[in-house]
Amino acid sequence: IACGPVTAGVLPGKCPAFDVWGQTVNLASRMESTSRPSVVQISEAVFHAVSKHRGNCFVFDKPHTTVAKGFGTVTAYFIRFCLENPPKAVLLGLSLELAAGPF
């Protein structure tokens, strides 16, 4: 998972499709491809955005470095587990749309 600016648009064609592009999307892809199986890896920016909230319910491993193509060596974190459903304040702080049901 990564956070930051993206460019979004609709691709024309018989069946128009919505897509997003940018360095944030590329970094998120690298976080996924360099992670361990069944483990969520987040960028340093996401770690700081989430951990600054008092209601943070995530427990992270210690920071580590990984080599991300196009970015070089980056600092990342693995999410170990979540203590409970994330508080709404955390999700709102990340500008995420709230969905019905558990996280």
N, CA, C and O atoms as a printed pandas DataFrame, in Angstrom:
     atom_number atom_name residue_name chain_id  residue_number  x_coord  y_coord  z_coord
0              1         N          ILE        A               1    0.857   -1.162    0.000
1              2        CA          ILE        A               1    0.000    0.000    0.000
2              3         C          ILE        A               1    0.905    1.227    0.000
3              4         O          ILE        A               1    1.923    1.264    0.691
4              5         N          ALA        A               2    0.519    2.231   -0.786
5              6        CA          ALA        A               2    1.232    3.506   -0.825
6              7         C          ALA        A               2    0.197    4.620   -0.877
7              8         O          ALA        A               2   -0.953    4.384   -1.247
8              9         N          CYS        A               3    0.594    5.822   -0.510
9             10        CA          CYS        A               3   -0.323    6.960   -0.603
10            11         C          CYS        A               3    0.387    8.120   -1.258
11            12         O          CYS        A               3    1.608    8.250   -1.164
12            13         N          GLY        A               4   -0.380    8.964   -1.921
13            14        CA          GLY        A               4    0.182   10.123   -2.597
14            15         C          GLY        A               4   -0.664   10.511   -3.782
15            16         O          GLY        A               4   -1.750    9.968   -3.978
16            17         N          PRO        A               5   -0.180   11.444   -4.576
17            18        CA          PRO        A               5   -0.954   11.932   -5.721
18            19         C          PRO        A               5   -1.026   10.903   -6.845
19            20         O          PRO        A               5   -0.085   10.141   -7.068
20            21         N          VAL        A               6   -2.149   10.895   -7.544
21            22        CA          VAL        A               6   -2.334   10.042   -8.713
22            23         C          VAL        A               6   -3.059   10.846   -9.791
23            24         O          VAL        A               6   -3.662   11.883   -9.513
24            25         N          THR        A               7   -2.989   10.356  -11.003
25            26        CA          THR        A               7   -3.773   10.893  -12.109
26            27         C          THR        A               7   -4.817    9.839  -12.442
27            28         O          THR        A               7   -4.496    8.655  -12.544
28            29         N          ALA        A               8   -6.052   10.258  -12.611
29            30        CA          ALA        A               8   -7.132    9.320  -12.906
30            31         C          ALA        A               8   -7.850    9.759  -14.169
31            32         O          ALA        A               8   -7.892   10.943  -14.504
32            33         N          GLY        A               9   -8.411    8.781  -14.860
33            34        CA          GLY        A               9   -9.148    9.108  -16.069
34            35         C          GLY        A               9   -9.914    7.923  -16.596
35            36         O          GLY        A               9   -9.813    6.806  -16.089
36            37         N          VAL        A              10  -10.682    8.197  -17.627
37            38        CA          VAL        A              10  -11.474    7.166  -18.286
38            39         C          VAL        A              10  -10.821    6.857  -19.622
39            40         O          VAL        A              10  -10.566    7.754  -20.426
40            41         N          LEU        A              11  -10.556    5.582  -19.848
41            42        CA          LEU        A              11   -9.990    5.143  -21.117
42            43         C          LEU        A              11  -11.123    4.927  -22.109
43            44         O          LEU        A              11  -12.067    4.193  -21.813
44            45         N          PRO        A              12  -11.048    5.556  -23.287
45            46        CA          PRO        A              12  -12.135    5.408  -24.256
46            47         C          PRO        A              12  -12.117    4.025  -24.908
47            48         O          PRO        A              12  -11.121    3.305  -24.850
48            49         N          GLY        A              13  -13.220    3.681  -25.516
49            50        CA          GLY        A              13  -13.319    2.410  -26.215
50            51         C          GLY        A              13  -14.742    1.900  -26.194
51            52         O          GLY        A              13  -15.654    2.590  -25.737
52            53         N          LYS        A              14  -14.931    0.682  -26.693
53            54        CA          LYS        A              14  -16.262    0.079  -26.697
54            55         C          LYS        A              14  -16.813   -0.034  -25.284
55            56         O          LYS        A              14  -18.003    0.168  -25.044
56            57         N          CYS        A              15  -15.925   -0.361  -24.360
57            58        CA          CYS        A              15  -16.306   -0.470  -22.952
58            59         C          CYS        A              15  -15.367    0.440  -22.161
59            60         O          CYS        A              15  -14.307   -0.010  -21.727
60            61         N          PRO        A              16  -15.735    1.718  -21.961
61            62        CA          PRO        A              16  -14.844    2.644  -21.257
62            63         C          PRO        A              16  -14.440    2.096  -19.880
63            64         O          PRO        A              16  -15.240    1.469  -19.186
64            65         N          ALA        A              17  -13.205    2.344  -19.512
65            66        CA          ALA        A              17  -12.689    1.849  -18.238
66            67         C          ALA        A              17  -12.032    2.994  -17.471
67            68         O          ALA        A              17  -11.379    3.855  -18.060
68            69         N          PHE        A              18  -12.208    2.992  -16.175
69            70        CA          PHE        A              18  -11.582    3.979  -15.297
70            71         C          PHE        A              18  -10.227    3.430  -14.869
71            72         O          PHE        A              18  -10.109    2.241  -14.573
72            73         N          ASP        A              19   -9.202    4.282  -14.832
73            74        CA          ASP        A              19   -7.870    3.823  -14.440
74            75         C          ASP        A              19   -7.146    4.937  -13.692
75            76         O          ASP        A              19   -7.517    6.107  -13.791
76            77         N          VAL        A              20   -6.111    4.564  -12.942
77            78        CA          VAL        A              20   -5.261    5.530  -12.245
78            79         C          VAL        A              20   -3.812    5.267  -12.619
79            80         O          VAL        A              20   -3.418    4.128  -12.872
80            81         N          TRP        A              21   -3.013    6.356  -12.651
81            82        CA          TRP        A              21   -1.607    6.261  -13.018
82            83         C          TRP        A              21   -0.780    7.120  -12.087
83            84         O          TRP        A              21   -1.311    7.984  -11.390
84            85         N          GLY        A              22    0.503    6.886  -12.075
85            86        CA          GLY        A              22    1.423    7.749  -11.344
86            87         C          GLY        A              22    2.398    6.977  -10.483
87            88         O          GLY        A              22    2.312    5.756  -10.353
88            89         N          GLN        A              23    3.339    7.722   -9.889
89            90        CA          GLN        A              23    4.370    7.119   -9.058
90            91         C          GLN        A              23    3.782    6.417   -7.827
91            92         O          GLN        A              23    4.314    5.402   -7.377
92            93         N          THR        A              24    2.698    6.954   -7.292
93            94        CA          THR        A              24    2.063    6.321   -6.127
94            95         C          THR        A              24    1.547    4.936   -6.489
95            96         O          THR        A              24    1.711    3.989   -5.721
96            97         N          VAL        A              25    0.924    4.817   -7.656
97            98        CA          VAL        A              25    0.417    3.516   -8.119
98            99         C          VAL        A              25    1.579    2.554   -8.337
99           100         O          VAL        A              25    1.501    1.378   -7.980
100          101         N          ASN        A              26    2.654    3.065   -8.926
101          102        CA          ASN        A              26    3.826    2.216   -9.176
102          103         C          ASN        A              26    4.446    1.735   -7.865
103          104         O          ASN        A              26    4.823    0.570   -7.743
104          105         N          LEU        A              27    4.552    2.637   -6.884
105          106        CA          LEU        A              27    5.131    2.240   -5.599
106          107         C          LEU        A              27    4.241    1.219   -4.899
107          108         O          LEU        A              27    4.747    0.260   -4.316
108          109         N          ALA        A              28    2.926    1.409   -4.949
109          110        CA          ALA        A              28    2.008    0.435   -4.343
110          111         C          ALA        A              28    2.194   -0.941   -4.984
111          112         O          ALA        A              28    2.183   -1.961   -4.294
112          113         N          SER        A              29    2.363   -0.962   -6.281
113          114        CA          SER        A              29    2.600   -2.227   -6.984
114          115         C          SER        A              29    3.908   -2.873   -6.520
115          116         O          SER        A              29    3.976   -4.088   -6.333
116          117         N          ARG        A              30    4.948   -2.046   -6.336
117          118        CA          ARG        A              30    6.238   -2.570   -5.854
118          119         C          ARG        A              30    6.132   -3.063   -4.412
119          120         O          ARG        A              30    6.768   -4.053   -4.048
120          121         N          MET        A              31    5.336   -2.383   -3.591
121          122        CA          MET        A              31    5.140   -2.840   -2.208
122          123         C          MET        A              31    4.504   -4.232   -2.212
123          124         O          MET        A              31    4.871   -5.095   -1.414
124          125         N          GLU        A              32    3.559   -4.437   -3.107
125          126        CA          GLU        A              32    2.911   -5.746   -3.187
126          127         C          GLU        A              32    3.861   -6.813   -3.723
127          128         O          GLU        A              32    3.939   -7.910   -3.169
128          129         N          SER        A              33    4.575   -6.501   -4.786
129          130        CA          SER        A              33    5.412   -7.515   -5.424
130          131         C          SER        A              33    6.649   -7.880   -4.603
131          132         O          SER        A              33    7.201   -8.965   -4.784
132          133         N          THR        A              34    7.097   -6.999   -3.705
133          134        CA          THR        A              34    8.269   -7.310   -2.890
134          135         C          THR        A              34    7.898   -7.770   -1.478
135          136         O          THR        A              34    8.777   -8.004   -0.649
136          137         N          SER        A              35    6.604   -7.898   -1.207
137          138        CA          SER        A              35    6.158   -8.331    0.117
138          139         C          SER        A              35    6.261   -9.844    0.262
139          140         O          SER        A              35    6.446  -10.568   -0.716
140          141         N          ARG        A              36    6.139  -10.298    1.491
141          142        CA          ARG        A              36    6.068  -11.737    1.751
142          143         C          ARG        A              36    4.657  -12.219    1.430
143          144         O          ARG        A              36    3.718  -11.424    1.467
144          145         N          PRO        A              37    4.486  -13.505    1.115
145          146        CA          PRO        A              37    3.146  -14.028    0.822
146          147         C          PRO        A              37    2.181  -13.797    1.995
147          148         O          PRO        A              37    2.534  -14.027    3.152
148          149         N          SER        A              38    0.987  -13.351    1.689
149          150        CA          SER        A              38   -0.096  -13.140    2.660
150          151         C          SER        A              38    0.225  -12.086    3.726
151          152         O          SER        A              38   -0.372  -12.093    4.802
152          153         N          VAL        A              39    1.163  -11.185    3.433
153          154        CA          VAL        A              39    1.520  -10.125    4.367
154          155         C          VAL        A              39    1.367   -8.790    3.647
155          156         O          VAL        A              39    1.797   -8.644    2.503
156          157         N          VAL        A              40    0.752   -7.816    4.318
157          158        CA          VAL        A              40    0.585   -6.484    3.739
158          159         C          VAL        A              40    1.820   -5.652    4.069
159          160         O          VAL        A              40    2.202   -5.514    5.231
160          161         N          GLN        A              41    2.437   -5.100    3.022
161          162        CA          GLN        A              41    3.602   -4.233    3.182
162          163         C          GLN        A              41    3.182   -2.820    2.812
163          164         O          GLN        A              41    2.524   -2.617    1.792
164          165         N          ILE        A              42    3.554   -1.842    3.628
165          166        CA          ILE        A              42    3.157   -0.458    3.368
166          167         C          ILE        A              42    4.391    0.422    3.236
167          168         O          ILE        A              42    5.462    0.116    3.761
168          169         N          SER        A              43    4.208    1.522    2.521
169          170        CA          SER        A              43    5.297    2.477    2.358
170          171         C          SER        A              43    5.484    3.284    3.636
171          172         O          SER        A              43    4.626    3.284    4.519
172          173         N          GLU        A              44    6.601    3.959    3.716
173          174        CA          GLU        A              44    6.888    4.788    4.890
174          175         C          GLU        A              44    5.861    5.908    5.031
175          176         O          GLU        A              44    5.484    6.260    6.149
176          177         N          ALA        A              45    5.403    6.471    3.917
177          178        CA          ALA        A              45    4.393    7.535    3.959
178          179         C          ALA        A              45    3.088    7.034    4.560
179          180         O          ALA        A              45    2.462    7.744    5.347
180          181         N          VAL        A              46    2.665    5.826    4.204
181          182        CA          VAL        A              46    1.438    5.251    4.776
182          183         C          VAL        A              46    1.637    4.996    6.266
183          184         O          VAL        A              46    0.745    5.276    7.067
184          185         N          PHE        A              47    2.790    4.472    6.640
185          186        CA          PHE        A              47    3.080    4.232    8.057
186          187         C          PHE        A              47    2.906    5.517    8.865
187          188         O          PHE        A              47    2.242    5.513    9.902
188          189         N          HIS        A              48    3.497    6.612    8.397
189          190        CA          HIS        A              48    3.403    7.878    9.123
190          191         C          HIS        A              48    1.972    8.424    9.126
191          192         O          HIS        A              48    1.524    8.979   10.129
192          193         N          ALA        A              49    1.259    8.270    8.017
193          194        CA          ALA        A              49   -0.119    8.761    7.945
194          195         C          ALA        A              49   -1.032    8.003    8.907
195          196         O          ALA        A              49   -1.902    8.603    9.538
196          197         N          VAL        A              50   -0.839    6.695    9.020
197          198        CA          VAL        A              50   -1.696    5.872    9.880
198          199         C          VAL        A              50   -1.273    5.981   11.339
199          200         O          VAL        A              50   -2.126    6.111   12.217
200          201         N          SER        A              51    0.008    5.932   11.610
201          202        CA          SER        A              51    0.468    5.873   13.000
202          203         C          SER        A              51    0.319    7.197   13.744
203          204         O          SER        A              51    0.417    7.213   14.971
204          205         N          LYS        A              52    0.086    8.305   13.046
205          206        CA          LYS        A              52   -0.069    9.593   13.734
206          207         C          LYS        A              52   -1.433    9.735   14.407
207          208         O          LYS        A              52   -1.620   10.626   15.236
208          209         N          HIS        A              53   -2.376    8.879   14.066
209          210        CA          HIS        A              53   -3.713    8.937   14.660
210          211         C          HIS        A              53   -3.747    8.181   15.987
211          212         O          HIS        A              53   -3.244    7.062   16.084
212          213         N          ARG        A              54   -4.339    8.793   16.996
213          214        CA          ARG        A              54   -4.446    8.139   18.308
214          215         C          ARG        A              54   -5.247    6.840   18.218
215          216         O          ARG        A              54   -5.021    5.914   18.998
216          217         N          GLY        A              55   -6.176    6.774   17.273
217          218        CA          GLY        A              55   -7.018    5.596   17.148
218          219         C          GLY        A              55   -6.418    4.489   16.307
219          220         O          GLY        A              55   -7.108    3.525   15.973
220          221         N          ASN        A              56   -5.140    4.607   15.956
221          222        CA          ASN        A              56   -4.489    3.585   15.144
222          223         C          ASN        A              56   -4.591    2.222   15.826
223          224         O          ASN        A              56   -4.262    2.089   17.005
224          225         N          CYS        A              57   -5.040    1.224   15.093
225          226        CA          CYS        A              57   -5.197   -0.103   15.683
226          227         C          CYS        A              57   -4.253   -1.120   15.053
227          228         O          CYS        A              57   -4.346   -2.311   15.349
228          229         N          PHE        A              58   -3.343   -0.669   14.185
229          230        CA          PHE        A              58   -2.442   -1.584   13.507
230          231         C          PHE        A              58   -1.158   -1.783   14.308
231          232         O          PHE        A              58   -0.671   -0.862   14.965
232          233         N          VAL        A              59   -0.628   -2.980   14.244
233          234        CA          VAL        A              59    0.660   -3.291   14.847
234          235         C          VAL        A              59    1.606   -3.623   13.695
235          236         O          VAL        A              59    1.319   -4.484   12.864
236          237         N          PHE        A              60    2.742   -2.921   13.663
237          238        CA          PHE        A              60    3.684   -3.050   12.557
238          239         C          PHE        A              60    4.964   -3.748   13.012
239          240         O          PHE        A              60    5.350   -3.668   14.178
240          241         N          ASP        A              61    5.610   -4.429   12.078
241          242        CA          ASP        A              61    6.965   -4.919   12.318
242          243         C          ASP        A              61    7.904   -3.717   12.289
243          244         O          ASP        A              61    7.502   -2.617   11.910
244          245         N          LYS        A              62    9.139   -3.927   12.686
245          246        CA          LYS        A              62   10.135   -2.867   12.609
246          247         C          LYS        A              62   10.340   -2.485   11.143
247          248         O          LYS        A              62   10.113   -3.307   10.255
248          249         N          PRO        A              63   10.766   -1.249   10.881
249          250        CA          PRO        A              63   11.004   -0.850    9.492
250          251         C          PRO        A              63   12.112   -1.699    8.861
251          252         O          PRO        A              63   13.045   -2.136    9.535
252          253         N          HIS        A              64   11.986   -1.912    7.586
253          254        CA          HIS        A              64   13.011   -2.634    6.839
254          255         C          HIS        A              64   13.181   -1.931    5.492
255          256         O          HIS        A              64   12.376   -1.074    5.125
256          257         N          THR        A              65   14.207   -2.289    4.778
257          258        CA          THR        A              65   14.403   -1.726    3.447
258          259         C          THR        A              65   14.151   -2.803    2.408
259          260         O          THR        A              65   14.397   -3.988    2.632
260          261         N          THR        A              66   13.661   -2.361    1.282
261          262        CA          THR        A              66   13.440   -3.255    0.160
262          263         C          THR        A              66   13.834   -2.501   -1.106
263          264         O          THR        A              66   13.751   -1.273   -1.149
264          265         N          VAL        A              67   14.253   -3.214   -2.114
265          266        CA          VAL        A              67   14.611   -2.592   -3.380
266          267         C          VAL        A              67   13.379   -2.625   -4.273
267          268         O          VAL        A              67   12.859   -3.691   -4.605
268          269         N          ALA        A              68   12.924   -1.437   -4.653
269          270        CA          ALA        A              68   11.739   -1.308   -5.496
270          271         C          ALA        A              68   12.168   -0.763   -6.856
271          272         O          ALA        A              68   12.738    0.324   -6.947
272          273         N          LYS        A              69   11.894   -1.512   -7.886
273          274        CA          LYS        A              69   12.276   -1.117   -9.241
274          275         C          LYS        A              69   11.741    0.291   -9.539
275          276         O          LYS        A              69   10.563    0.583   -9.335
276          277         N          GLY        A              70   12.631    1.139  -10.020
277          278        CA          GLY        A              70   12.244    2.511  -10.336
278          279         C          GLY        A              70   12.318    3.466   -9.160
279          280         O          GLY        A              70   12.195    4.678   -9.340
280          281         N          PHE        A              71   12.520    2.936   -7.942
281          282        CA          PHE        A              71   12.585    3.763   -6.739
282          283         C          PHE        A              71   13.879    3.569   -5.972
283          284         O          PHE        A              71   14.247    4.416   -5.159
284          285         N          GLY        A              72   14.571    2.473   -6.216
285          286        CA          GLY        A              72   15.781    2.168   -5.459
286          287         C          GLY        A              72   15.426    1.536   -4.124
287          288         O          GLY        A              72   14.428    0.825   -4.010
288          289         N          THR        A              73   16.240    1.796   -3.122
289          290        CA          THR        A              73   16.005    1.250   -1.788
290          291         C          THR        A              73   15.002    2.133   -1.057
291          292         O          THR        A              73   15.209    3.340   -0.927
292          293         N          VAL        A              74   13.911    1.527   -0.578
293          294        CA          VAL        A              74   12.877    2.270    0.139
294          295         C          VAL        A              74   12.629    1.632    1.500
295          296         O          VAL        A              74   12.822    0.430    1.678
296          297         N          THR        A              75   12.204    2.442    2.447
297          298        CA          THR        A              75   11.834    1.945    3.767
298          299         C          THR        A              75   10.381    1.507    3.719
299          300         O          THR        A              75    9.531    2.207    3.169
300          301         N          ALA        A              76   10.100    0.350    4.294
301          302        CA          ALA        A              76    8.738   -0.195    4.288
302          303         C          ALA        A              76    8.463   -0.869    5.628
303          304         O          ALA        A              76    9.370   -1.104    6.425
304          305         N          TYR        A              77    7.204   -1.169    5.850
305          306        CA          TYR        A              77    6.760   -1.819    7.083
306          307         C          TYR        A              77    5.787   -2.937    6.719
307          308         O          TYR        A              77    5.013   -2.811    5.770
308          309         N          PHE        A              78    5.831   -4.025    7.474
309          310        CA          PHE        A              78    4.822   -5.074    7.358
310          311         C          PHE        A              78    3.775   -4.843    8.438
311          312         O          PHE        A              78    4.114   -4.511    9.574
312          313         N          ILE        A              79    2.505   -5.018    8.090
313          314        CA          ILE        A              79    1.450   -4.966    9.094
314          315         C          ILE        A              79    1.365   -6.350    9.719
315          316         O          ILE        A              79    1.125   -7.337    9.023
316          317         N          ARG        A              80    1.560   -6.424   11.028
317          318        CA          ARG        A              80    1.501   -7.717   11.729
318          319         C          ARG        A              80    0.056   -8.138   11.939
319          320         O          ARG        A              80   -0.327   -9.259   11.605
320          321         N          PHE        A              81   -0.750   -7.232   12.496
321          322        CA          PHE        A              81   -2.175   -7.508   12.694
322          323         C          PHE        A              81   -2.883   -6.221   13.076
323          324         O          PHE        A              81   -2.254   -5.193   13.330
324          325         N          CYS        A              82   -4.201   -6.302   13.110
325          326        CA          CYS        A              82   -5.040   -5.179   13.497
326          327         C          CYS        A              82   -5.752   -5.562   14.790
327          328         O          CYS        A              82   -6.344   -6.637   14.883
328          329         N          LEU        A              83   -5.693   -4.682   15.789
329          330        CA          LEU        A              83   -6.292   -4.978   17.078
330          331         C          LEU        A              83   -7.812   -5.023   17.029
331          332         O          LEU        A              83   -8.434   -5.776   17.779
332          333         N          GLU        A              84   -8.413   -4.226   16.155
333          334        CA          GLU        A              84   -9.867   -4.140   16.028
334          335         C          GLU        A              84  -10.169   -3.495   14.697
335          336         O          GLU        A              84   -9.245   -3.180   13.946
336          337         N          ASN        A              85  -11.429   -3.290   14.382
337          338        CA          ASN        A              85  -11.763   -2.564   13.158
338          339         C          ASN        A              85  -11.190   -1.155   13.258
339          340         O          ASN        A              85  -11.272   -0.533   14.317
340          341         N          PRO        A              86  -10.611   -0.642   12.175
341          342        CA          PRO        A              86  -10.026    0.702   12.238
342          343         C          PRO        A              86  -11.071    1.746   12.617
343          344         O          PRO        A              86  -12.181    1.730   12.083
344          345         N          PRO        A              87  -10.736    2.645   13.521
345          346        CA          PRO        A              87  -11.670    3.714   13.864
346          347         C          PRO        A              87  -11.971    4.578   12.640
347          348         O          PRO        A              87  -11.116    4.748   11.772
348          349         N          LYS        A              88  -13.172    5.118   12.572
349          350        CA          LYS        A              88  -13.565    5.946   11.426
350          351         C          LYS        A              88  -12.623    7.127   11.247
351          352         O          LYS        A              88  -12.362    7.538   10.116
352          353         N          ALA        A              89  -12.107    7.682   12.341
353          354        CA          ALA        A              89  -11.214    8.839   12.251
354          355         C          ALA        A              89   -9.954    8.505   11.457
355          356         O          ALA        A              89   -9.443    9.348   10.719
356          357         N          VAL        A              90   -9.452    7.284   11.604
357          358        CA          VAL        A              90   -8.260    6.883   10.854
358          359         C          VAL        A              90   -8.581    6.809    9.373
359          360         O          VAL        A              90   -7.826    7.321    8.547
360          361         N          LEU        A              91   -9.699    6.175    9.030
361          362        CA          LEU        A              91  -10.080    6.049    7.622
362          363         C          LEU        A              91  -10.365    7.414    7.011
363          364         O          LEU        A              91   -9.964    7.680    5.878
364          365         N          LEU        A              92  -11.050    8.278    7.743
365          366        CA          LEU        A              92  -11.350    9.615    7.233
366          367         C          LEU        A              92  -10.076   10.427    7.054
367          368         O          LEU        A              92   -9.969   11.217    6.116
368          369         N          GLY        A              93   -9.112   10.237    7.947
369          370        CA          GLY        A              93   -7.843   10.937    7.840
370          371         C          GLY        A              93   -7.057   10.529    6.605
371          372         O          GLY        A              93   -6.235   11.296    6.104
372          373         N          LEU        A              94   -7.309    9.328    6.120
373          374        CA          LEU        A              94   -6.633    8.846    4.913
374          375         C          LEU        A              94   -7.462    9.114    3.665
375          376         O          LEU        A              94   -7.068    8.731    2.563
376          377         N          SER        A              95   -8.618    9.776    3.832
377          378        CA          SER        A              95   -9.541   10.083    2.732
378          379         C          SER        A              95  -10.062    8.818    2.064
379          380         O          SER        A              95  -10.233    8.780    0.846
380          381         N          LEU        A              96  -10.315    7.787    2.859
381          382        CA          LEU        A              96  -10.872    6.553    2.341
382          383         C          LEU        A              96  -12.378    6.558    2.540
383          384         O          LEU        A              96  -12.882    7.041    3.554
384          385         N          GLU        A              97  -13.082    6.021    1.569
385          386        CA          GLU        A              97  -14.526    5.942    1.690
386          387         C          GLU        A              97  -14.871    4.779    2.613
387          388         O          GLU        A              97  -14.335    3.681    2.467
388          389         N          LEU        A              98  -15.766    5.024    3.561
389          390        CA          LEU        A              98  -16.158    3.981    4.499
390          391         C          LEU        A              98  -17.132    3.016    3.826
391          392         O          LEU        A              98  -18.081    3.433    3.162
392          393         N          ALA        A              99  -16.886    1.751    4.004
393          394        CA          ALA        A              99  -17.769    0.709    3.458
394          395         C          ALA        A              99  -18.497    0.049    4.623
395          396         O          ALA        A              99  -18.030    0.074    5.761
396          397         N          ALA        A             100  -19.634   -0.532    4.319
397          398        CA          ALA        A             100  -20.384   -1.238    5.355
398          399         C          ALA        A             100  -19.639   -2.517    5.724
399          400         O          ALA        A             100  -19.048   -3.168    4.863
400          401         N          GLY        A             101  -19.669   -2.866    6.979
401          402        CA          GLY        A             101  -19.055   -4.123    7.411
402          403         C          GLY        A             101  -17.668   -3.930    7.965
403          404         O          GLY        A             101  -17.150   -2.813    7.983
404          405         N          PRO        A             102  -17.061   -5.012    8.420
405          406        CA          PRO        A             102  -15.729   -4.942    9.024
406          407         C          PRO        A             102  -14.664   -4.630    7.992
407          408         O          PRO        A             102  -14.877   -4.785    6.789
408          409         N          PHE        A             103  -13.519   -4.189    8.477
409          410        CA          PHE        A             103  -12.374   -3.836    7.636
410          411         C          PHE        A             103  -11.860   -5.040    6.901
411          412         O          PHE        A             103  -10.897   -4.936    6.142
